[in-house]
Amino acid sequence: MKIFIMGIVASGKTTYAKELSKQIGLPFVELDAVVYHTVDGNRVKRTPDEQVQVIHQMNAKGCWIAEGVYRPSYHLLLDLADIIIWLDPPLWKRKVRILSRHMKQVIGVEECAYKPDFQMLRNMFNWTKQFEGKREELDGILRPYLNKLVVVRDDPAKNQMLKSSILGGNE
């Protein structure tokens, strides 16, 4: 099984992907690791073509659970995935999560692959605002995949439709 978990910043993608990976025993891929890699101790962004190459390498290994925000270089994942999970909690909840996550990262309670400074906090709020303005565009991108798309606006761990899609009703 191949599962692509999508959502905007602070939608719960990583948390849910890790939980699901443990529950059903599929390898977890954080797509930030597809976009960025470390070169001589520095975080470097791959080109879109390089990102697609890494996705093909990941896919060649078999089953996976991948999570990330939508990027054009990830479009291939929509085709490869057996199930696409779109995590879409309310805006207020995402804003609270962004602030909470930032505070945890600054005090060192939560790890991150980037520098948790004020600029990154601003970026996360800006990305969230930009997404809200482009929501219809993403709806159009996802329209051809409705047969394998599950939209979750609540807690994914408690969502019965999602459990049924992934586990076939068996827990």
C-alpha positions in Angstrom: 0.0 0.0 0.0 1.1 3.5 -0.8 -0.4 6.4 1.1 0.2 10.1 0.5 -0.8 12.3 3.4 -1.2 16.0 2.4 -2.1 19.1 4.2 -0.9 22.7 4.8 1.5 23.7 7.6 0.3 22.4 11.1 -2.5 20.2 9.8 -1.1 17.2 11.6 0.5 15.4 8.7 3.7 14.3 10.4 2.1 13.3 13.6 -0.6 11.2 11.8 1.9 9.7 9.3 4.2 8.5 12.1 1.3 7.0 14.0 -0.1 5.3 11.0 3.3 4.0 10.0 3.7 2.3 13.4 0.1 1.0 13.3 0.3 -0.7 9.9 4.0 -1.2 9.5 4.7 0.8 6.4 7.9 3.0 6.1 7.4 6.7 6.7 8.8 9.3 4.4 8.8 12.9 5.4 8.7 14.8 2.1 10.9 17.6 3.4 13.7 15.1 3.1 12.8 14.9 -0.6 13.0 18.7 -1.1 16.0 19.3 1.1 19.2 17.3 1.8 22.4 18.0 3.7 25.5 19.0 1.8 28.6 19.7 3.8 26.5 20.3 6.9 24.2 22.8 5.1 20.5 22.3 4.3 20.2 22.5 0.5 17.1 22.5 -1.6 17.0 20.0 -4.5 15.7 21.1 -7.9 12.2 19.9 -8.9 13.8 17.3 -11.2 16.0 16.0 -8.4 12.9 15.8 -6.1 11.1 13.7 -8.7 14.1 11.5 -9.0 14.1 10.9 -5.2 10.3 10.1 -5.3 11.0 7.5 -8.0 13.7 6.0 -5.8 11.3 5.9 -2.8 8.6 4.3 -4.9 10.9 1.6 -6.3 11.4 0.3 -2.7 7.7 -0.6 -2.5 5.1 0.4 0.0 5.3 3.8 1.8 3.5 6.5 3.7 4.6 9.9 2.6 3.6 13.2 4.0 4.0 16.8 3.0 2.4 20.0 1.6 1.4 19.9 -2.0 4.2 20.9 -4.4 4.2 20.5 -8.2 7.2 18.2 -7.9 5.0 15.9 -5.6 2.2 15.6 -8.2 3.6 12.2 -9.2 2.7 11.0 -5.7 -1.0 11.6 -6.5 -0.7 9.1 -9.3 1.5 6.6 -7.3 -0.6 6.6 -4.1 -3.3 4.0 -3.5 -4.9 6.4 -0.9 -4.5 10.2 -0.7 -5.4 11.7 2.7 -6.0 15.4 2.7 -5.8 16.7 6.3 -7.7 20.0 6.5 -8.4 21.1 10.1 -9.9 24.5 10.8 -7.7 27.6 10.2 -7.8 28.6 13.9 -6.5 25.2 14.9 -3.6 25.4 12.5 -2.7 28.8 13.7 -2.6 27.6 17.3 -0.5 24.7 16.3 2.0 26.9 14.4 2.5 29.1 17.4 2.7 26.1 19.8 5.2 24.2 17.6 7.4 27.3 17.3 7.5 27.8 21.0 8.4 24.1 21.6 11.1 24.3 18.9 12.6 27.5 20.4 12.9 26.0 23.9 14.3 22.7 22.4 11.4 20.4 23.3 10.6 19.6 19.7 13.2 19.0 17.0 13.1 20.6 13.5 15.3 20.6 10.4 15.3 24.4 10.1 16.2 27.3 12.3 13.1 28.1 14.4 13.5 31.8 14.3 10.9 34.6 14.0 11.3 34.6 10.2 10.3 30.9 10.0 7.3 31.7 12.2 6.3 34.5 9.9 6.8 32.2 6.9 4.5 29.5 8.3 1.7 32.1 8.9 2.3 33.5 5.4 2.2 30.0 3.8 -1.1 29.4 5.6 -2.6 32.6 4.4 -1.4 31.9 0.8 -2.9 28.5 0.9 -6.3 29.8 2.0 -6.2 32.1 -1.1 -5.4 29.1 -3.4 -7.6 26.5 -1.9 -9.8 26.3 -5.0 -6.7 25.6 -7.1 -5.8 22.6 -5.0 -9.4 21.4 -5.2 -9.0 21.4 -9.0 -5.7 19.5 -8.8 -7.3 16.8 -6.6 -10.5 16.5 -8.6 -9.2 13.7 -10.8 -8.2 11.7 -7.7 -11.6 11.7 -5.9 -11.8 7.9 -6.2 -8.8 7.5 -3.8 -9.1 10.8 -1.8 -10.2 11.0 1.8 -10.6 14.5 3.2 -10.3 14.7 7.0 -11.3 17.8 8.9 -11.2 16.3 12.3 -8.8 14.0 14.2 -7.6 11.5 11.6 -7.0 8.8 14.3 -10.8 8.9 15.1 -12.1 9.2 11.5 -14.1 6.1 10.7 -14.1 6.7 6.9 -10.3 6.9 7.0 -9.9 3.8 9.1 -12.2 1.9 6.7 -10.2 3.1 3.6 -6.8 2.1 5.1 -7.7 -0.9 7.2 -10.7 -2.2 5.2 -12.8 -1.9 8.4 -10.4 -4.3 10.3 -8.5 -2.8 13.3 
